[in-house]
Structure formats: structure tokens, C-alpha cells
């Protein structure tokens, strides 16, 4: 005599509650063994520029200089922007100057900072009015998003030495690059504000 075989119900024939529990268990198992997605790091663009205001050397460096930043896909484009007078940005820092030609003649690079050591990574180019640090200083009380606590090498240009501060508004520990620092040592990835002073002047 043949013993009748028990026929298992197909998945769609399972009661709704059992099908729901089976699906939930499968989802939990998948999540439990899935590798965590890597966190997306926010990285600065290839090159940005930020303008400063010239202050007579020895005078207090203001901590209310507006942060006027423009970013570009290449260093060449950023440098050309400064050479062209930083149109639009210059007017924000010097609203009393109406002559565009004067702006072109008055913009110069005073320093650069990089996110990597030895001039590598993204670069933030600081520019100012005039011919550089000849009898004047340029203060940048904060560096802006993506740059604060992300500087690992720095260089001054046009008679400028840069003093890197680990606090905003020129506070905390300071390291002066005279004029170039391939790395910032203990201040690596800690710079929050910078002052560019005439060659021979330490922060």
C-alpha cells in the first residue's frame, strides 16, 4: 500500500502572515551581512581663490574681513582669474573702486595653501590689492569650508611670509613659513586663519 506523500504548499500559497515573516527574515539577513558603504569625503575643488585687504604693516589685522571665495577646475584658471583682476570678487572687497582697470592692476597673489604636503592636493590661492607684502599685511581670519583644518603645506609670494594659526581670528599656536613650508609639522591639518606679512616678519 502506497503511503500518500505530503505536498508542500507553494510560496504563494503560504498564508499572508507567514509570507511577510519570510520576506522580513530574508531582508534582515541581507542587511546583517552587507558591507557598510564608505563615507563620502567632502573634498575641495582643484583650486580656489580668496581675496584680502591690505593693512599697513604694524597695524592691527582686522578679524572681520569678508571671505570672498571663487573656485575653479584648474590652478591655471584660478591664476588667470586673479591676473584679470578677480572680477566681481575685487568689487566685494573694495566697493569704493569703480574702475575695472584699477582692479586688474591691483591684484596679486600673496600666498597659497595646499591640502597635501609639498604643494600637492587642492590649492587655495590668497590674493590682495597692491604689489604684495611691501609695507602691508593681509589677514584671513578664517579659511572657509573645506579648507579649515585641512592645510598641510603653504607658501608666501611677492615679499610675503605666511603665519599659520590653529585658531580662527589669528589665535592659538602659530607657525611662520619663510616663505615655504613643505609640511606644517605639529600644525598639519590645524590651520584656521592666516596672516601674510613682509619678509622677515614672524607671527
Kinemage of the C-alpha trace (Angstrom):
@kinemage 1
@onewidth
@group {chain A} dominant
@subgroup {mainchain}
@vectorlist {calphas} color= white
{ca unk a 1} P 0.000 0.000 0.000
{ca unk a 2} L 1.410 3.377 -1.012
{ca unk a 3} L 1.696 5.961 1.717
{ca unk a 4} L 0.438 9.289 0.389
{ca unk a 5} L 3.166 11.972 0.174
{ca unk a 6} L 2.602 15.294 1.902
{ca unk a 7} L 2.503 18.055 -0.682
{ca unk a 8} L 4.287 21.257 0.439
{ca unk a 9} L 2.409 24.447 -0.422
{ca unk a 10} L 3.984 26.755 -2.973
{ca unk a 11} L 5.323 30.095 -1.594
{ca unk a 12} L 2.325 31.962 -2.971
{ca unk a 13} L 0.052 29.512 -1.191
{ca unk a 14} L 1.532 30.321 2.212
{ca unk a 15} L -0.672 32.370 4.464
{ca unk a 16} L -0.025 36.127 4.132
{ca unk a 17} L 1.425 36.413 7.637
{ca unk a 18} L 3.941 33.638 7.001
{ca unk a 19} L 4.975 35.128 3.653
{ca unk a 20} L 5.555 38.508 5.332
{ca unk a 21} L 7.692 36.939 8.066
{ca unk a 22} L 9.771 35.039 5.492
{ca unk a 23} L 10.400 38.209 3.471
{ca unk a 24} L 11.337 40.168 6.613
{ca unk a 25} L 13.783 37.455 7.702
{ca unk a 26} L 15.434 37.486 4.272
{ca unk a 27} L 15.799 41.278 4.386
{ca unk a 28} L 17.333 41.222 7.867
{ca unk a 29} L 19.816 38.552 6.813
{ca unk a 30} L 20.825 40.620 3.779
{ca unk a 31} L 21.350 43.768 5.849
{ca unk a 32} L 23.292 41.895 8.509
{ca unk a 33} L 25.881 40.644 6.033
{ca unk a 34} L 26.033 43.668 3.711
{ca unk a 35} L 29.298 45.612 3.795
{ca unk a 36} L 28.914 49.178 5.099
{ca unk a 37} L 29.037 51.847 2.399
{ca unk a 38} L 32.148 54.021 2.610
{ca unk a 39} L 31.570 57.545 3.911
{ca unk a 40} L 31.758 60.197 1.205
{ca unk a 41} L 34.547 62.652 1.964
{ca unk a 42} L 33.924 66.267 1.117
{ca unk a 43} L 36.959 67.452 -0.834
{ca unk a 44} L 37.652 70.984 -2.007
{ca unk a 45} L 37.733 71.821 -5.745
{ca unk a 46} L 41.066 71.729 -7.612
{ca unk a 47} L 41.719 75.412 -6.955
{ca unk a 48} L 40.002 78.307 -5.195
{ca unk a 49} L 40.868 81.971 -4.725
{ca unk a 50} L 40.123 84.242 -1.785
{ca unk a 51} L 40.804 87.971 -1.571
{ca unk a 52} L 42.286 90.013 1.249
{ca unk a 53} L 42.522 93.679 2.192
{ca unk a 54} L 45.909 95.403 2.603
{ca unk a 55} L 46.585 96.755 6.107
{ca unk a 56} L 49.601 98.969 6.902
{ca unk a 57} L 52.336 96.833 8.465
{ca unk a 58} L 52.216 97.031 12.252
{ca unk a 59} L 48.530 97.994 12.370
{ca unk a 60} L 46.094 95.510 13.969
{ca unk a 61} L 44.945 92.909 11.474
{ca unk a 62} L 41.125 93.035 11.285
{ca unk a 63} L 39.113 89.925 12.085
{ca unk a 64} L 36.048 90.997 10.094
{ca unk a 65} L 37.432 90.658 6.564
{ca unk a 66} L 34.691 89.036 4.461
{ca unk a 67} L 35.530 85.645 2.963
{ca unk a 68} L 35.123 86.119 -0.798
{ca unk a 69} L 35.916 82.791 -2.485
{ca unk a 70} L 35.747 81.654 -6.122
{ca unk a 71} L 36.585 78.092 -7.207
{ca unk a 72} L 37.833 76.636 -10.476
{ca unk a 73} L 38.533 73.306 -12.157
{ca unk a 74} L 42.234 74.082 -12.579
{ca unk a 75} L 45.035 76.097 -10.994
{ca unk a 76} L 45.614 77.852 -14.327
{ca unk a 77} L 42.026 79.122 -14.403
{ca unk a 78} L 42.298 80.377 -10.808
{ca unk a 79} L 45.558 82.206 -11.520
{ca unk a 80} L 44.095 83.747 -14.668
{ca unk a 81} L 41.124 84.975 -12.617
{ca unk a 82} L 43.490 86.825 -10.273
{ca unk a 83} L 45.514 88.170 -13.203
{ca unk a 84} L 42.279 89.506 -14.702
{ca unk a 85} L 41.571 91.467 -11.537
{ca unk a 86} L 39.348 88.938 -9.733
{ca unk a 87} L 36.235 90.424 -11.394
{ca unk a 88} L 33.302 90.565 -9.043
{ca unk a 89} L 35.322 89.452 -6.026
{ca unk a 90} L 37.514 92.560 -6.031
{ca unk a 91} L 34.436 94.782 -6.049
{ca unk a 92} L 33.028 92.968 -3.000
{ca unk a 93} L 36.199 93.723 -1.033
{ca unk a 94} L 36.643 97.235 -2.446
{ca unk a 95} L 33.148 98.593 -3.170
{ca unk a 96} L 34.552 102.129 -3.448
{ca unk a 97} L 36.632 101.233 -6.543
{ca unk a 98} L 34.570 101.607 -9.705
{ca unk a 99} L 37.367 101.476 -12.279
{ca unk a 100} L 37.766 97.875 -13.506
{ca unk a 101} L 41.183 98.726 -14.923
{ca unk a 102} L 42.396 99.730 -11.475
{ca unk a 103} L 41.274 96.358 -10.144
{ca unk a 104} L 43.246 94.455 -12.794
{ca unk a 105} L 46.373 96.452 -11.999
{ca unk a 106} L 45.933 95.928 -8.264
{ca unk a 107} L 45.512 92.185 -7.815
{ca unk a 108} L 48.446 89.971 -6.892
{ca unk a 109} L 48.956 86.548 -5.333
{ca unk a 110} L 50.239 86.785 -1.748
{ca unk a 111} L 50.212 83.102 -0.859
{ca unk a 112} L 48.998 79.568 -1.449
{ca unk a 113} L 47.987 76.725 0.835
{ca unk a 114} L 47.571 73.072 -0.160
{ca unk a 115} L 45.604 70.199 1.320
{ca unk a 116} L 48.612 67.903 0.802
{ca unk a 117} L 52.295 68.148 1.685
{ca unk a 118} L 54.861 69.512 -0.775
{ca unk a 119} L 52.366 71.553 -2.832
{ca unk a 120} L 50.048 68.612 -3.506
{ca unk a 121} L 46.276 68.263 -3.397
{ca unk a 122} L 43.812 71.117 -3.782
{ca unk a 123} L 45.116 74.673 -3.532
{ca unk a 124} L 43.641 77.860 -2.071
{ca unk a 125} L 45.274 80.963 -3.551
{ca unk a 126} L 45.215 84.122 -1.442
{ca unk a 127} L 45.353 87.384 -3.325
{ca unk a 128} L 45.382 91.020 -2.324
{ca unk a 129} L 45.437 94.527 -3.680
{ca unk a 130} L 48.699 96.303 -4.390
{ca unk a 131} L 52.039 94.665 -5.184
{ca unk a 132} L 52.302 92.196 -2.305
{ca unk a 133} L 53.635 92.488 1.257
{ca unk a 134} L 55.639 95.662 0.760
{ca unk a 135} L 54.828 97.653 3.887
{ca unk a 136} L 51.440 95.947 4.291
{ca unk a 137} L 49.944 92.764 5.687
{ca unk a 138} L 46.940 90.675 4.632
{ca unk a 139} L 44.805 88.872 7.178
{ca unk a 140} L 42.445 85.963 6.535
{ca unk a 141} L 40.558 85.393 9.821
{ca unk a 142} L 39.035 82.118 8.605
{ca unk a 143} L 39.638 79.824 5.656
{ca unk a 144} L 36.143 78.670 4.766
{ca unk a 145} L 34.545 75.278 4.428
{ca unk a 146} L 36.799 72.530 3.113
{ca unk a 147} L 39.994 74.425 3.988
{ca unk a 148} L 39.868 74.968 7.748
{ca unk a 149} L 41.900 72.225 9.471
{ca unk a 150} L 42.851 70.846 6.063
{ca unk a 151} L 46.161 72.602 5.247
{ca unk a 152} L 49.407 70.610 5.015
{ca unk a 153} L 51.782 72.876 3.054
{ca unk a 154} L 51.983 76.631 2.447
{ca unk a 155} L 53.949 79.296 0.612
{ca unk a 156} L 54.134 83.074 0.527
{ca unk a 157} L 54.621 85.115 -2.650
{ca unk a 158} L 55.515 88.694 -3.583
{ca unk a 159} L 57.548 89.524 -0.464
{ca unk a 160} L 55.145 87.688 1.861
{ca unk a 161} L 55.740 85.203 4.671
{ca unk a 162} L 52.651 83.375 5.902
{ca unk a 163} L 51.846 82.765 9.558
{ca unk a 164} L 49.513 79.802 10.040
{ca unk a 165} L 47.318 79.909 13.172
{ca unk a 166} L 45.457 76.938 14.576
{ca unk a 167} L 42.575 79.136 15.762
{ca unk a 168} L 40.319 81.491 13.834
{ca unk a 169} L 40.955 85.242 14.103
{ca unk a 170} L 44.733 84.684 14.451
{ca unk a 171} L 44.634 82.836 17.768
{ca unk a 172} L 46.365 79.797 19.213
{ca unk a 173} L 49.639 78.210 18.137
{ca unk a 174} L 51.363 79.754 15.130
{ca unk a 175} L 53.895 78.619 12.524
{ca unk a 176} L 55.515 81.057 10.081
{ca unk a 177} L 56.528 79.809 6.625
{ca unk a 178} L 59.533 81.777 5.395
{ca unk a 179} L 58.376 81.650 2.688
{ca unk a 180} L 57.680 77.923 2.076
{ca unk a 181} L 56.660 75.027 4.310
{ca unk a 182} L 56.606 71.643 2.578
{ca unk a 183} L 54.767 70.390 5.672
{ca unk a 184} L 53.375 72.092 8.748
{ca unk a 185} L 54.632 69.665 11.376
{ca unk a 186} L 52.544 69.859 14.532
{ca unk a 187} L 50.169 72.304 12.806
{ca unk a 188} L 49.393 69.948 9.917
{ca unk a 189} L 45.647 69.947 9.246
{ca unk a 190} L 45.107 72.507 12.017
{ca unk a 191} L 45.322 75.883 10.241
{ca unk a 192} L 42.203 78.019 10.772
{ca unk a 193} L 43.477 81.533 9.931
{ca unk a 194} L 46.483 83.096 8.188
{ca unk a 195} L 48.343 86.410 8.149
{ca unk a 196} L 50.720 87.326 5.311
{ca unk a 197} L 53.424 89.748 6.481
{ca unk a 198} L 56.530 91.320 4.887
{ca unk a 199} L 59.556 89.050 4.536
{ca unk a 200} L 61.468 88.854 7.824
{ca unk a 201} L 58.337 89.257 9.974
{ca unk a 202} L 57.219 86.365 12.160
{ca unk a 203} L 53.744 85.828 13.600
